[in-house]
Amino acid sequence: MSPQERELSPLGRAVRAGFDTDTQYGSVTPVLYPSTNYRFPCLGQGKPPFDYSRPTNPTRSMLAGTLAELEHGADATVTASGMGAITAAIEALVGPRGRVVAPDNCYGGTWRLLDHLDARERIAVEFIDMSDPGRVRTALASPAELVLVETPSNPLLRITDIAATAELAHAQGALLVADNTFCTPLLSNPIDLGADVVLHSTTKFINGHSDVVGGVVVSSTAELGEQVQHWANTLGLTGGSWDAWLTLRGLRTIDARLRVHQENTAAIVELLLASEMVTHVNYPGLPDHPGHELATRQQRGFGSLLSFELAGDFEAVKAFAEGTIAIDLAESLGGTESLLAHPATMTHVGMTPEARAEAGIGDSLLRLSVGIEPIGDLTADLTAALERAERASRG
C-alpha cells in the first residue's frame, strides 16, 4: 500500500492536526491565525470562508474539526469556556420555559447556571439522580426538550446509562446532551450511544496543562451544529485563536497523559482503601462501585478522577488538605498536576446547602484529580495527609 493510500487513525490525525497548514514554510506545528478579520476578494460575491474571527477563525476551525472527528460527530463549535459550551447548547436547543432534566450532582457551575435560568423562567429544570434508572424513567414519563447527563458525575463519580437515557429522552421528544469532560473522547463516545450533542470543558483533559480555558459543543448532525454555532456567535461565546492553538498543542499528548493518569489513579485508590481514615471511595473502576459494570460497557477506561469521604470532623479534612506538597489545593481538574478540592466549599459552593445534601455532597467529601507526577511522590504525600487527618481527628 502506498503512503497516499494509507490513512492515519483519528487519534493519529489529532496528533498531527494542522500540520499541513503552513504551505509557505512547511512548519510541523499548526499555524496560529490571530487576525480578527480577513479580506473580501471583491464586492458582491458573498463572504469568504473566513471574514471575522468571532464566527469563524482558521485556528479555531482546526480544533473544531479535530474534536468533531474524535467524538464521531458531524460538527463542533469551540467556545471560550466549558460554561460557554453548555450555555450555547441550552440557548440553541431549548425554547422558552422548555423543560430540562439534569443530574443533581453535576458540576457546581452547571447546577448554578440551570438553577438561575429556572429562577428567571428561561427554562424549567428538574434535578434528579441520573444514575438511578427508576428516577430517570419517572422524570422522562412526561415531555422534555433537553436531558443533560454527566457521566461520570462531578464529584460523586456516578454513572449514567447513556444509551437507555437517550432512548427515553427521544421518546419524549428531547435531545440528549452528554458532558464527556471526565472521560474525554479517548475513553467514551456518547454520540455512538445515542447522544445528540457532546460537551467538553477543554480546559481539562483535552488541553491538559492548566494554561487555557475553553469548551466545545460537538453535534451529531450538521443541522444541530448550525444551531449551536449561530447562538455561540450571536452571544459572543466563541473561543479565541490563541486558546485554540494551545488546546491543539495539549491535545497532541492526550493519549500518553491519560495512560499515566490512570496508572497513578489505580495505585492511589488502593492506598485510600487501605486507610482507616477513609470511609468511602467513589471510583467507577472499583468492582463494588454501583456503576462499575455499566462503566465497563460504555467506557474504555475509568479515568483519573475520584472522590472520597474522610472519617472525623471538618478539622480532619482541613488537616488532610492543607499540608500537601505534591498535590495542590485548587479547583479544576485534568491537568498534568494533581489537584485536591473540597466540593462543599470550592467547586460546589454555589449550590444551596439543601441541594448539596440532596445530591450527597457532604463536608467530609474530597475530590482528587490525579496527575502524572511520579507515583511515589503522590503516595508519600497522601500517606502524610492521612496521618495528619488522623491526629486531628483525635484532637
Phi, psi and omega in degrees: 000132182283160177303327181291334183271341180281151177235141174283157173291161176306320179292322176298321177292326178296320179299327184255016183303127177082002184294339183259015185278338182266088181279347181276315186243347178077032178303142179264011170238156182300147176282138174266125178250091183277351184303139179276339181215164187222147185292143167272134182293329180193172179276148171077010181247017180082180183279147170286172180304326178231127180235317182215139194281355173289310177283322185216138177213136184301318181293317179295324179295324175302313181294316181300314180296322180294315182289325176298318179294316181297328181267006179061035179257173180265338186200157177215145175240121180271130183244172184283349179194169174296322177293328174297325179294313182289326176297315179299318181296316181294313181296326181282328194246349183241126178280179180303127181059024177295145183277131179238131174252128187220160180288141181282345178242045177277178176307138185301323178294323177294314179301315181298316179300310182296320179296317180291320178295325176294316181297329179269007178062027173282320176226171171239109187254142172236119179266129179221168172281102185287350177274356180261105183303324179295317178296321180295315180299318180296314181295327183259025171277352178230160187299151175212166177254329182212136174241123180257129173240145178228104186220122355297152184278162182246113017247008189267000175057036175282151185249131177253138177284102185295313184297314181294319180292322177298319180297316178294319180297313182295328178295336179258011178079015182263153171268143177260124178246125183246126172275112185253022185301315185294323185274325190068164178296345180285332184255343181201145175229088185301331179299324178295339182260004176115356179293145177271328183218143176238136178248150170219142157273104181289350172307327190276239189295327185297312172283308168079006184232010175054037180230013176204145176254132180192173178206171177209145172243115178257125183253146182283339179229157178296325180298313177297320179300320178296320178297314181295315180299320179302312183286326177297319178291314183298320182271358180071037185264353186290155184273165181273162184292320180296318178298319179295320180296316178298322180292320174300320179297315179296322182299333183297338182250010189297321182296313179295319180297314183299325179298315180289319176310310186287325176298314179297320182297318180301318180291322181290321177301316179297320179297315181294320180297332182278353184266135176288345179280348180255118183270339180198143176239128176260107178203120186293349176284349179281133181302331181268004174293134183303333181256014186300311183296319179294317178298323178297325181284318189255002177233162177250023180167170187253359175080188185231026173252137174213161172224159183206155179257133177263145171287160179092182183266192183296332178296325176293321177297316179298317181297321178296315192278335193262006181234014182284151179241337178257350182235129182266141173277103186198158175280181182074182187192171171084005177271178179293338181267150177278135183232134178250133180228148173253097189307319185298330181246000182234268188295332185242021180293338179287346175282151175291153177305324180294319180292321177296317180296318179297324181279345181091021180261098184259177183288344181265004183273132173237144177246136181236122170262112188276128181268201184247021177295164173305131187298329178297323177295319182290315181293324177295319180295317180290323177299315178296321179295319178296322177294319177297317180296321179296317179297319180294324181291336178277351180080000000 
